[in-house]
Amino acid sequence: MLVSLNWLKEYVDIDGISPEELAEKVTKSGIEVDNVEYIAEESSNVVIGHVKSCEKHPNADKLNLCQVDVGEETLQIICGAPNVRQGQKVAVAKPGAVLPGNFKIKRAKLRGVESNGMICSLSELGFSEKHIPKEFAEGIFVFPEDAPVGENVQPILNATDAILEFDLTPNRADCLSMLGVAYEVGALLDKPVKLPSEEIKASNEKAEDYISVKVESEELNPYYGAFVIKDVEIKPSPLWMQNYLLAAGIRPINNVVDITNYVLLEYGQPLHAFDYDRLNSKEIVVRTAKQDEKIVTLDDVERTLTAENLVITNGQVPVALAGVMGGANSEVTSKTKNILLEAAFFNSISVRKTVKATGLRSESSTRFEKGIDPNRVKRAGLRACHLLEQYAAGTVLDGVVEFDVLDRTEKKVEMDTKTINARLGTEIDSDEIATILERLQFDYERNDENFVVSAPTRRGDITIFEDMLEEVARIYGYDNLPYTLPTGAGTAGGLTKNQTLRRAVKNYLEGVGLMETRTYSLTSEAYIQKLVSQEIKDLNPQPISLAMPMSEDHKYLRLSILPELLKTLSYNLARNQANLAYYEIGSIFITDEKELTKQPHEQLRLSGAVTGKWLEHLWQQENKKVDFYVVKGIVEGLFEHLELPLAVEQAQLPDMHPGRTASLLLHDKVIGFIGQLHPLLEKEMDLKETYVFDINMEAVLEAHEHVPSYTQIPRYPSVTRDIAFILDEKVNAGDVKATIEEIGAPLVKQVQVFDLYKGENLPEGKKSVAYSLLYQDPEKTLVDEEVEKSYQSIIEAVNEKHQAYVRS
C-alpha cells in the first residue's frame, strides 16, 4: 500500500512530524514501512505561467518564441518542447530559479534572441517517470485552464509529497485504504480523524424507476447497491485527484473512472461504473455463471466461465466478473452520459476462485479477497456520487436500489486490566487502557477493571482477547514494555549434550570433505522401502502416506534419508558436477500401525553418499576414486572421533552391491550399514559408482559418554615393525587386526593394514595381508628384546587362532 502523506493530511493532522519520523512510529506499532519516497526533488521560483503568444523562432525551426504571463510580468521565453501552444498554462522557471540538481536558470540568448526563463517538463522539475501522466511523458506539462497564474507550482503539482510504502500483513486489510491508515496514524499520534463528505443533492427522479436488483446467490453477494447518475460530463479529473492517484500508483483515465479508483483507495471499497445506456436493460441480476458462458472483459479478452464464477448480468448476459473486472460491453467511454454505479459486498472465496481461474488480479479483487468493511459499502457509493456531482456535473437520482442481507454486527471482546498486565509485564491502569481504546476509536463498556470492547467492522482482524491485547501493546508502545532476564537457577545459556554432539559430528564430516544437504522428508511409493536399514526393517514399519500430498513424488514420510539424498546427487551429476560427497542429519518416521492413531516415532539418522574422485592432484598426476574403503574410513574416523567402538561385518542387503556392503555394529547391535549401491539401482537413478552410509544417530547419542581425559605426550621414541600373514581368503583382515591389538597390548599402540596381495607365488585360496605395528612405552625407551618378545607372541597367537603363517 502506497500512502501519500499530502492525501493523508485530508483526514488527520500530521503537520510537525517528518515522513521519516512517521514511518518509524508506524513501523514500531507493528506495520512495517519499507520505504519513504519523495515525489520530486525541491525546486524554487517556479510558477504557473500563461502562454499569451507562441511563434516560430526567427533563426531556428525547432524552437518557439513565447510570451508568457507569470502574474507580475510577461517574460519572453524560448521553448523547444513540441507540445507548447498559445493559451496553455505551463510551469515556468523564472530567472534565478533553481531546479533539481542545482540547475540555475539565468537570462540568456538562444540563436540571437533573448530568453528570460524556462518552460519546464515534469522530469525537469525532478518527477520520476511513474509520477508523470502518460500524455505528458514527452514535452512540457500543461495545467488545467483554471490553474492560477503566478502561483508556486510545487503544491499544485503535489511535488512536496512523500510516499510511505506499507508492507502489510494479511490480517491488516483495514490499512488498504486511506481512511484505515488515517485511523491508525490518528491512534498513534492521538489525533482525531476527519471523515470525507458523503452529502449529495438528489434529484426528484427515483433510481428505482431506472433499475432493479436481483441477487440469486445471496451467500456470495449479501449486499448489492445500485446508484444512477444522469447527464455526466466525461473529462479529465481535477489535477489534485490525478496527483493523488499517481502517488498511489494508479494512472488517471477520466473523471468517472478516476473517481471510482479514488474512492477505492480512500474507503478500501471497490466500485464499478457501468454505462447505463449500454446495459440495454433496466435490471441487474447477480448469479453464478453458466458452464462455458463467455464474457469479454475490459482488457478485450474473451473469458470462458465456469459455475464457480459469480457474474453481474443485465438479466440476459454477463456485464462484469463480480469483484474482479467489468465487461467491455458496458464500459464507460467518452460518449457516456448516464452511469449505473455499483457498490457491492462479494464473498472473498468466490472472488479468489475467479482470480485464480482468470489470472485477473486487480486493486479491487485484492481488497475483496482480504476482506472489506461491510459498513463502508453503501457509504463508498454515496461518496462517489458526491464527487460525481462536483467533478462530472452528474445528477444523482434519489435513493439506492439495493439487495441487503449483509451482517454488520461488531465482534465483542472481553478483557481486563489484570490479565493484560500479567501478559505484558506492565502496570498499565484501567484509565490508560480506556484512553488507548478511545484513541483507537473502539466503543467499549467498562466495569472497573473489566472491559467489553466492540471491535469496529473496519477491523475484521480483531475477534479474540489476544487481538485486543496486541492493540493495547501497540498503542502503549512496544518500547515501553519492560525487559528482564529470566529468573531461576541460572541465566547462562548453553548447548545440550545432544546438540554439542551433533555439532561435533557435523564438524568432523565437513572437515573430511562432505557437504551438508537438506532434502524432503517425503518420498514416493517407488522409493519408500528402498535402502532401509536392517534394524528398521526388523520393526516391520508401515509406510505413512499423506492425505493431501503435493505430488506423487512426495506422498510418503520417509523410512530412509538415502533415496532423496541420491536424487540430489543425481540432479547435480546431470549438471556436470562429477565429484560429490553429501551428508544429511534428519528424521525418519516409524510406525507399526496401518491406520495411524498416534504420532509416529521420529528417529534421528545420519546418511551420506559419495561418488567420483576422492583425491585428485593434477600436478603430481595422482588421483583416487571413491571406493568401499574410503567410505569405511570416513565412518570409522567418525566413531574414533567420538571415542565409540565400531564393528564392521560383511552383509548382503537389498539394493546394495552383494560383495561391497557391510553392517555397522555398536556394542553388538546393528545401527546401520555402509557400501556400494547395487549397479541396477545406480542405473535406475542415473548414478555412477556410488557409495553410501546410514547410521542410527539416536543409538550413537545414547552410547556416547565422553569423559574428559588427558594423555601425556610421549617422551620416548617409538618402534615400527611390519609383518605379513598368509591367510585363508575367508579370514577377515579385521579379525586378525583385533587379535594383534589384543595380544600386543599395552606396548602395541597402533595397528594398520597397509597391503593386500593375491596372485602368483601364493597357494590357491590364500591371500597375503601386511600390517604395520607401532610400539611405544610412555615410561621408558623400548629395547629390542621387549619388542621381539611381543612380536613373537603375536605371530604365535595369529597362527593358532587363524591358521596363518608369516610370509617369508
Buried (B, 14 or more C-beta within 10 A) or exposed (E): BBBBBBBBBBBBBBEEBEBEEBBBBBBBBBBBBEEBBBBBBEBBBBBBBBBEEBEEBEEBEEBBBBBBBBBEEBBBBBBBBEBBEEEBBBBBBBBEBBBBEEEEBEEEEBEEBEBBBBBBBBBBBBBEEEBBBEEBEEBBBBBEEEBEBBBBBBEBBBBBBBBBBBEBEEBBBBBBBBBBBBBBBBBBBEBEBEEBEBEBEBBEBEBBEBBBBEBEBBEBBBBBBBBBBBEBBBBBBBBBBBBBBBBBBBEBBBBBBBBBBBBBBBBBBBBBBBBBEBBEBEBBBBBBBEEEBEBBBBEEEEBEBBEBBBBBBBBEBBBBBBBBBBBBBBBBEEEBBBBBBBBBBBBBEBBBBBBEBBEBBBBBBBBBBBBBBBEBBBBBBBBBBBBBBBBBEBBBBBBBBBBBEBEEEBBEBEBBBEBBBEBBEBEBEBEBBBBBBEBBBBEBEBEEBBBEBBBBBBBBBBEEBEBBBBBBBBBBEEEEEEEEEEEEEEEEEEEEEBEEBBEBBBEBBEEBEBEEBEBBBBBBEEBBBBBBBEBBEEBEBBBBEEEEEEEEBBBBBBBBBBBBBBBBBBEBBEEEEEBBBBBBBBBBBBBEEEEEEEEBBBBBBBBBBBBBEBEBEEEEEEEEBBBBEBBBEBBBBBBEBBEBEBBBEEBEBEBBBEEBBBBBBBEEEBBBBBBBBBEEBBEBBEBBBBBBBBBBBBBBBEBBEEEEEEEEEEEEEBBEBEBBBBBEEEBBBBEBBBBBBEBBEEBBBEBEBEEEBEEEEEEEEBBBBBBBBBBBBEEEEBEEEBBEEBBEEBBEBBEEBBEBEEBE
